[in-house]
Amino acid sequence: MQINRPPLQWLSVLMALMLSMMAQADDGLDSLEKRLKDMYPATRIERVQTSEIPALFEVTMGKNTAYTDATGRYFVFGHLFDMKTQRDLTAERMEKQQRIDFGQLPLGDAIKTVRGKGERVLAVFSDPDCPYCKRLEAEIDKLSNVTIYTFPYPLEGLHPEAVDKSIAVWCAPDRARAWSDLLRSGKAPASRKCENPIQRNIQLAQRLGIQGTPTLVSADGRMLPGAAPGDRIEQWLAESRP
C-alpha cells in the first residue's frame, strides 16, 4: 500500500498553523494572568497555566493552587487527581515548584563533611542549640557515601547563644570537628571572632522559606524538615526526581 505524502507547501501551512495556535494559547494565558491580577490586586498570582481538564486553568498563588475558567470569576480550590494513575497532580506540581535550586546554594558558606566516596550530596540547615538538630546529627552518622554541607542557621529568637556558638564553630581550626563536638557532646569551641557567613545563612534560609531547623535539602532540591530517622533519610535520598 502506497501512502501519499502531502506536498511540502501543505506541511509548511500545517506547521504555521500549529505555531499560530501555540502563540494564541500563550497569549490567552498571558491575558488571563493579567485579568486575574487586575481583578484580585491583593492576591499574589505567580503563575497561570493550562490544566488536564479542558477550559480550566491552574492558578498558583503563593503556596495555594486553584482552578478557574477563562473569565476568572469562578474558582475551585482543591487538588486535581488522575484517578487512572492514582496521582495527585496538584501536589506533584506544587512540590516541584517549591524545590530549591541546589546549584545556587553558596556551598562555601557551609561546613563540608565527606563520608566514604561522598557521591550522594545533601545540605542541612541546622541550629547548634536545637535539640532536634542534635538528634538529627546522630541519624546522619548512619549515612555513608555522602557529602554533607551544613549551613549553621541559628534561630536567635529561640536560642540566644546560638549565633555566638555558630561563629565560634566557623572560626575554629577544624570546623567539621568543632560542629560535631558541639552537637554530639555539647562541647562548645573557644569563643573566636573571624569573617563568617552566619548572617548570610540566616538571610538565605529566610529567602528559601526555611522556617525551622533542622531542614535537609537534597541534590534535586527537595526539602525534608525535622529530625528524620536514618532509614527515612536513606529512602528520601533514593527518591531523587527530575
C-alpha positions as CSV (number, residue, x, y, z in Angstrom):
1,M,0.0,0.0,0.0
2,Q,1.4,3.4,-1.0
3,I,1.0,6.4,1.3
4,N,0.7,9.7,-0.5
5,R,2.7,12.3,1.3
6,P,1.3,15.8,1.4
7,P,3.2,18.4,-0.7
8,L,5.8,20.4,1.1
9,Q,3.7,23.5,0.9
10,W,1.0,21.8,2.9
11,L,3.5,20.8,5.5
12,S,4.6,24.4,5.7
13,V,1.0,25.5,6.2
14,L,0.3,22.9,8.9
15,M,3.5,24.0,10.7
16,A,2.5,27.6,10.5
17,L,-1.0,26.8,11.9
18,M,0.5,24.8,14.8
19,L,2.9,27.7,15.7
20,S,0.0,30.1,15.5
21,M,-2.2,28.0,17.8
22,M,0.7,27.8,20.3
23,A,1.2,31.5,20.2
24,Q,-2.6,32.1,20.7
25,A,-2.5,29.8,23.7
26,D,0.4,31.7,25.2
27,D,-1.4,35.0,24.5
28,G,-4.6,33.5,26.2
29,L,-2.6,32.6,29.3
30,D,-0.9,36.0,29.4
31,S,-4.3,37.7,29.0
32,L,-5.9,35.6,31.7
33,E,-3.0,36.2,34.1
34,K,-3.3,40.0,33.6
35,R,-7.1,39.8,34.0
36,L,-6.7,37.9,37.3
37,K,-4.1,40.4,38.6
38,D,-6.4,43.3,37.7
39,M,-9.5,41.6,39.3
40,Y,-7.7,40.5,42.5
41,P,-4.9,43.1,43.2
42,A,-4.5,41.9,46.8
43,T,-3.7,38.4,45.7
44,R,-0.1,37.4,44.7
45,I,-0.7,35.5,41.5
46,E,2.5,33.9,40.5
47,R,1.6,31.5,37.6
48,V,-1.2,30.7,35.3
49,Q,-1.1,27.5,33.2
50,T,-3.4,25.1,31.4
51,S,-4.6,22.0,33.4
52,E,-5.5,18.5,32.4
53,I,-9.2,19.5,32.3
54,P,-10.2,21.5,29.2
55,A,-11.3,25.1,29.9
56,L,-9.9,25.0,33.4
57,F,-6.7,26.9,34.2
58,E,-4.4,26.2,37.1
59,V,-3.5,29.3,39.1
60,T,-0.6,29.4,41.6
61,M,-0.9,31.9,44.4
62,G,2.0,31.6,46.8
63,K,1.5,28.2,48.5
64,N,-2.1,27.9,47.3
65,T,-3.3,26.4,44.0
66,A,-6.8,26.8,42.5
67,Y,-8.6,26.3,39.2
68,T,-10.6,28.9,37.2
69,D,-12.3,29.4,33.9
70,A,-11.4,31.9,31.2
71,T,-13.4,34.6,32.9
72,G,-11.5,34.4,36.2
73,R,-14.8,34.8,38.1
74,Y,-15.2,31.3,39.4
75,F,-12.5,29.4,41.4
76,V,-12.3,25.8,42.5
77,F,-9.9,25.2,45.4
78,G,-8.5,21.7,46.0
79,H,-6.4,19.1,44.3
80,L,-6.7,17.6,40.9
81,F,-6.3,13.8,40.8
82,D,-5.6,11.5,37.9
83,M,-7.8,8.5,39.0
84,K,-6.4,6.2,36.4
85,T,-2.8,6.5,37.6
86,Q,-3.8,7.4,41.2
87,R,-1.6,10.5,41.2
88,D,-2.2,13.8,42.9
89,L,-1.3,16.1,40.0
90,T,-1.6,19.3,42.0
91,A,0.6,18.1,44.8
92,E,3.3,17.0,42.3
93,R,3.4,20.3,40.6
94,M,3.4,22.3,43.9
95,E,6.3,20.1,45.2
96,K,8.3,20.7,42.1
97,Q,7.7,24.5,42.2
98,Q,8.8,24.7,45.8
99,R,12.1,22.9,45.1
100,I,15.4,24.7,45.9
101,D,18.0,25.1,43.1
102,F,20.8,23.2,44.8
103,G,23.3,24.5,42.3
104,Q,22.7,28.1,43.5
105,L,23.4,27.3,47.2
106,P,26.6,29.1,48.4
107,L,28.3,26.0,49.5
108,G,31.3,28.0,50.6
109,D,29.2,29.2,53.5
110,A,28.6,25.7,54.7
111,I,30.6,23.2,56.8
112,K,31.6,20.3,54.5
113,T,31.8,16.8,55.7
114,V,32.5,13.8,53.4
115,R,31.8,10.2,54.3
116,G,33.2,7.4,52.1
117,K,33.2,8.4,48.4
118,G,30.8,11.2,49.1
119,E,28.9,10.6,45.9
120,R,25.5,11.5,47.3
121,V,25.0,15.1,48.3
122,L,22.7,16.9,50.7
123,A,22.6,20.2,52.6
124,V,21.4,20.7,56.2
125,F,20.2,24.0,57.8
126,S,20.9,23.5,61.5
127,D,20.9,25.4,64.8
128,P,23.6,24.4,67.3
129,D,21.2,24.7,70.3
130,C,18.2,23.0,68.6
131,P,17.5,19.6,70.3
132,Y,16.1,18.2,67.1
133,C,19.2,19.2,65.3
134,K,21.3,17.2,67.8
135,R,19.0,14.2,67.3
136,L,19.4,14.5,63.5
137,E,23.3,14.5,63.8
138,A,23.1,11.0,65.3
139,E,20.9,9.9,62.4
140,I,23.2,11.5,59.8
141,D,26.1,9.5,61.4
142,K,24.4,6.4,59.9
143,L,24.7,7.6,56.3
144,S,27.6,6.5,54.1
145,N,28.9,7.6,50.7
146,V,27.6,11.1,51.3
147,T,28.8,14.7,51.2
148,I,27.0,16.9,53.7
149,Y,27.0,20.7,53.6
150,T,25.9,22.1,56.9
151,F,24.7,25.7,57.0
152,P,24.7,27.0,60.5
153,Y,21.3,28.6,60.9
154,P,20.9,29.9,64.4
155,L,17.4,30.9,65.4
156,E,18.3,33.6,67.8
157,G,14.8,34.3,68.9
158,L,14.6,30.7,70.4
159,H,18.3,30.2,71.2
160,P,20.1,33.5,72.2
161,E,23.5,31.9,72.4
162,A,23.3,30.1,69.0
163,V,24.8,32.9,66.9
164,D,27.9,33.2,69.1
165,K,28.3,29.4,69.1
166,S,27.9,29.2,65.3
167,I,30.5,31.9,64.8
168,A,32.9,30.1,67.2
169,V,32.5,26.9,65.2
170,W,33.1,28.6,61.9
171,C,36.3,30.3,63.3
172,A,37.6,27.0,64.8
173,P,40.7,25.4,63.1
174,D,38.6,22.3,62.2
175,R,35.0,23.4,61.6
176,A,33.6,20.0,60.9
177,R,35.2,18.6,64.2
178,A,34.0,21.6,66.2
179,W,30.4,21.3,64.9
180,S,30.4,17.6,65.6
181,D,31.7,18.0,69.2
182,L,29.2,20.8,69.9
183,L,26.1,18.9,68.7
184,R,27.1,15.4,69.9
185,S,28.6,16.2,73.3
186,G,27.7,19.8,73.9
187,K,31.4,20.8,73.9
188,A,31.5,24.4,72.6
189,P,34.7,25.6,70.9
190,A,36.6,28.5,72.4
191,S,34.9,31.8,71.5
192,R,36.6,33.3,68.5
193,K,35.8,36.1,66.0
194,C,36.5,36.0,62.3
195,E,34.9,36.7,59.0
196,N,31.9,34.4,58.9
197,P,28.7,33.7,56.8
198,I,26.3,33.3,59.7
199,Q,24.1,36.3,58.9
200,R,24.2,35.4,55.2
201,N,23.0,31.9,56.2
202,I,20.1,33.4,58.2
203,Q,19.1,35.6,55.2
204,L,19.5,32.7,52.8
205,A,17.3,30.4,54.8
206,Q,14.6,33.0,55.1
207,R,14.7,33.6,51.3
208,L,14.3,29.9,50.7
209,G,11.3,29.7,53.1
210,I,13.1,27.5,55.6
211,Q,11.4,28.5,58.9
212,G,12.6,25.8,61.2
213,T,15.6,23.6,62.0
214,P,16.7,21.1,61.1
215,T,15.9,21.1,57.4
216,L,17.6,18.8,54.8
217,V,17.8,19.7,51.1
218,S,18.5,17.0,48.5
219,A,20.6,17.5,45.4
220,D,17.4,17.7,43.3
221,G,16.0,20.5,45.6
222,R,13.5,18.6,47.7
223,M,13.2,19.6,51.4
224,L,12.9,17.2,54.4
225,P,12.1,19.1,57.6
226,G,12.6,17.7,61.1
227,A,14.8,15.1,62.7
228,A,14.0,12.2,60.3
229,P,15.4,8.8,61.3
230,G,18.3,7.4,59.2
231,D,16.2,4.9,57.3
232,R,13.8,7.7,56.3
233,I,16.7,9.8,55.1
234,E,18.0,6.9,53.0
235,Q,14.6,6.4,51.4
236,W,14.3,10.2,50.8
237,L,17.7,10.3,49.1
238,A,16.7,7.4,46.9
239,E,13.6,9.2,45.8
240,S,15.6,11.6,43.7
241,R,13.3,13.0,40.9
242,P,14.0,15.0,37.7
